[in-house]
Amino acid sequence: MKNLPPLDYRTLSPQHVHGRILIVDDEPLILELLKEFLESKGHEVITALDGQEGLDQFLKISPDMILTDLKMPNLSGIQLLKAVKETNPKVPVVLISGYGEIETVVEALKEGAENFLAKPLNMKVLAKVVEQALTLKATSIKGHAAYISVQQTTNITVPSHAELIWEVIHIISQSTVTSGFSDHELDNNLKLALVEGLTNAMEHGNKWDHDKRVDVEVVCAPELLEISITDQGEGFDPKQLPDPTLESNLLSERGRGIFLMNGIMDEVFHVPPGNQLILRKKAV
């Protein structure tokens, strides 16, 4: 197994999911470009020229995901996001942001946005983000059970194989349903934070060594979700990480991951010597 090249979740999907995508942008040329590109990837695409038209289309067609610009007339991307999540929180929403909109992107992540894309758009990154959002949505647990004051601790040990990340996410989703953490399973953007944390442990901690393990502990209660991810690497000084608030770091894969985890979770910190990551999210 050691002679095989490492797998990267950013190029891997267990299902190669295709979906109905609603694109909302007030620039017709961008709409046409995105529509043509995503259709070439096998997706069905519907477009809207402003936020209000986008909301009307959402209510009419029930898309599998939404890709929307932040700044638009009639209804902004943030307003559209909030309206969508109030209606159906399971629908992934990815925001397109311009330079200098970091604070708005952070607000969008806190409101439940699954991901973001920075302008100028990189079509390779766009394809990965879209497929990832659709795949995470497909891992949702069907069915609900009513539990009162249940706290559940789940321990998972997994080798450093990228394809196993999806299995871990599925197990964690089951834990959140059992404990009643949220009223609509594990939020899609919480799944994204976990994917980033698990990938960092396998890639940067264990160097994709298939003989090295990642230990995950999930403590889930109705009011709090805490996830500990520990790799077998030597650790590192968190101060050496790129500043996730700097606009320039959003263009790097690792910078994006750090930014997303901090934007989505309520608390993110590393335990010395740096090979253990703690993620915490309070129930809304």
PyMOL commands that set and color helices and strands:
alter all, ss='L'
color gray80, all
select helices_A, chain A and resi 9-11+28-40+51-61+77-87+102-110+123-138+162-179+188-205+238-240+247-251+253-264
alter helices_A, ss='H'
color red, helices_A
select strands_A, chain A and resi 20-24+44-48+65-69+93-97+115-118+152-159+213-221+224-230+267-271+276-282
alter strands_A, ss='S'
color yellow, strands_A
deselect
rebuild
show_as cartoon
